[in-house]
Amino acid sequence: AQTRSAVGGGSGSALFSGFRALGLYSNHLPHVLRYHQRHREFYLVTAAGRSFHTYNVSNALLQDITCLAADRMLVFASYGNLLHAFARNKEVVHIYDGHKGEIHLLQPFGDHIISVDIDNVLIVWDVQSEEEYLQLNFDRAVFAVSAIMHPSTYLNKILLGSEQGSLQLWNVKSNKLLYSFPGWGLGGVTTLEQVSAIDVVAIGLVSGHIIVHNIKFDETLMKFQQDWGPITAISFRTDGHPVMAAGSPIGHIALWDLEEKKLTSQMRNAHSTAIAGLSFVQGEPLLVTNGADNAIKIWIFDGPGGSGRLLRCRMGHSAPPTKIRYHGQNGQQILSAGQDGTLQSFSTVHERFNKSLGHGSINKKKSKRKGLQYDTMALPPITAFATEIARQNDWDGIIACHQGYITCTTWNYQKTSMGAHKLKPKAFSKNKPLDVYATVIDITTCGNFAVIGLSTGHVDLYNMQSGIHRGRYGKEKAHEGAIRGVAVDGLNQLTITAGSEGLIKFWKFKTMDLVYSANLSSSPSAMLLHRDSGILGIASDDFGISVLDIETRRIVRKFSGHHSQINDMTFSSDGRWLITASMDCTVKTWDLPSGCLIDCFLLDSAAISISMSPTGDFLASSHVDDLGIYLWSNCSLYSLVSLRPLPADYEPSVIMLPGTCPTQGHEETSDEMIDYSSPEQLEGQLVTLSSLSESRWKNLLNLDVIKKRNKPREPPKVPKSAPFFIPTVPGLIPRYAAAKEENDDEQQSKVVNLGVLAQKSDFYIQLEEALSSNEYKSPLNILKEMGPASIEIELRGLAPDAGGSVEVMKSFLRLIGTMLNTKRDFELAQAYLALFLKLHLKILSSEPVLLEEIAKVSTQLEETWIHLQTLFNQSLCVLNYMKSALL
């Protein structure tokens, strides 16, 4: 077995290992579109935290990626002042170190890669040798580099744009400035893009202008203007339509006709944040866009009017999740509610199974007419929800309450949309008080009823199929304070409610009568019921945790150790572990049977919500200011993990959140796991058996019977070897001579009886030495290593007529007495003593010294056995009572 060392400091978690992140697709960096000639496919590369995605996923870097680029063979990603080159989308093959400032621009350039940092230093790297080919320094006050591109067919030349609005054309081979473009006086350059025509470049400016300029003749061909702020990205269609797409900081995309020089259409609210990147696929009517709203979208232009429609997308939450819960019993879907107001389902198997249930709305039809930006019917973010799959095919199976809102909404997982009902108490239907809102909800196991707790102390019951109000708990209110938790048991017998005034109440589910009420030591902040085991977890405002058994209605466990507000709790599938997450950035696992803390790990970002998989393989978590959902694999399923309690002064170190790439294995630190060996005897008063197999001692008394049974009936006969010359009988007629029969009686035994000449064995010598030293460990170890036949031979040799002595026999009896005193190897002492008495009973009765020694052994044996027999009788009595009594 292995266990954690009992030292004050600790490293990571022994129970959970970071596996992967879900729901991360894009950030504020523009995507890269690359074409693989051998595969004849386009690959989309986007940055997501420390990894980049190609739909195949890269290995993670040490920090978040700050810049991204790609050529036909490699993907380049930078963080800080380091630039990495990836091959096959996963392996880091080159690292370029030379910048002092953070890299913010990258441009692949044939066999070279050009990088620009925030200190205005431009370096041209040789891709294979990782050496600097050229370095250019620019004065930030005169020319601060803000954009870079390589004009088509311009050999060894790059075009640089600046924050001052001017452009410069450089030959990087000769290190010469070829031409300077003074600019247009409309603000700095944000982006540069090659037009499908040679020598023509599109320049995006901070003012919202787009300049289509011929750099060969320094002539402006066209000028466009958008009223949505700076130009964030530009792309051109290459499938025969002269259309230019331009992105904006507010999520709109403008489509311009280059022939008619006018705006053809607008794609409003393509993203909820700034358009980070947009690219038309070469030769196809497809536009790929990404933004900081964590979405990648592909638009197809196949309809009239020149506007694009959404073909497919990969999107997660655009604001951090507030609550996550596993949906169903297979552990493959995680429902997540975010601050962006959406409810989404993420698959732990593959991204193609992800679903978005949409944004909550008071009136769907009005919301569709007004659009997202002007939607006054949108509901606030979901703060809590409950899900049940029992009747989700028949009606809505999800109930949710919203931030500061009294109405609770139903959702349909099968239809991936908002449900048919909005559950609101009749008492508040006419007047709308501002300070009344739903706080907690629960749905029954059968999927028929929903229980909703309000901030006023009311608890209402609704039918999920019809949305009808079925009753209210309590005469007027269930609690005086706000409801902090509601739960219904697995058989719809009890409803449990917890109020901020510090009371927990048990109600009959159907009749709504109060059954039991108890005071808690502190005001509860959250409550969670494990229905299969009937265990209720209660988090308190004093950062403590109480565990209550709903059958006995008693608090069975109390835990303390968090130093800040407890955000969420979850039970393991078997109900043995309670896992809690707190604002002190720790996630702790409490073992309910032993009542101890068995695991704790520290994160750099506090977990807002956690949920354990019904299959027990993953723990899911969402964190402060983080868009992803992180999976932690349960190490106890595939490796040996110690569940011994952590010491009181255990201090965990910070664990990094897992990346989007699944980890290949569980890493163990050698200094934290040490070999554990059980002691030979747990306690000196306990009778301890040896670890030898029964065959080594059980048949010692029956050896003569076994030998007699296994003795062969006749000795094996050796076949006679034929002579080389076959003998014949003398005479005229040749006849072979008959073989002579040997007389068995003439054979004599070849075994020599040495008698008194036999040498003393090691066991015999050790017994002689033990008479003076009184140390019997060595002779006992020799006996343990022998087989039954060897033990019998050794004990026979102790008798005086077999070469032994009375003193050695006395020493053997003292060996048995020592074994009985220490209470170790109890069954061996019984077997050795029984064989000794069987072999030497006549000698023992005739020797007074041996009689005196065996009387002492008999007294020890009787005392030990009487004590054992009393314990056996007590256990048998209790067992018989439990088997026969009517409980």
Secondary structure, DSSP 8 states (H G I E B T S, - for coil): -EEE---SB--S-SSEEEEEEES----SS--EEEEETTTTEEEEEEEETTEEESSSB----SS---EEEE-SSEEEEEETTEEEEEETTTEEEEEEE--SS-EEEEEEETTEEEEEETTSEEEEEETTT--EEEEEE--TTT--EEEEE--TT-TTEEEEEETTS-EEEEETTTTEEEEEE---SS--EEEEEE-SSTTEEEEEETTSEEEEEETTTTEEEEEEE-SSSS---EEE--SS--EEEEE-TTS-EEEEETTTTEEEEEETTSSSS-EEEEEE-TTSSEEEEEETTTEEEEEE--SGGG--EEEEEEE--SS-EEEEEEESSSS-EEEEEETTSEEEEEESS-GGG-EEEEE-BS-HHHHHHH-STT-SSB---EEEEEE--TTTTTS--EEEEETT-S-EEEEETTTTEEEEEEE--GGGTSS--TT--EEEEEE-TTSSEEEEEETTS-EEEEETTT--EEEESSSS-S-SS-EEEEEE-TTS-EEEEEETTSEEEEEETTT--EEEEEE-SS-EEEEEEETTTTEEEEEETTS-EEEEETTTTEEEEEE----S-EEEEEE-TTSSEEEEEETTSEEEEEETTTTEEEEEEEESS-EEEEEE-TTSSEEEEEETT---EEEEEEGGGTS--------TT-B--EE----SS--SS----TTTEEE----S-S-TTS----S--GGGTTTGGGHHHHHHHHS-SS---------SS--EE-SSS-EE-------GGG--------GGG----HHHHHHHHHHHH---HHHHHHHHHS-HHHHHHHHHTTSGGGT--HHHHHHHHHHHHHHHHHT-SHHHHHHHHHHHHHHHHHHHHH-HHHHHHHHHHHHHHHHHHHHHHHHHHHHHHHHHHHHHS--
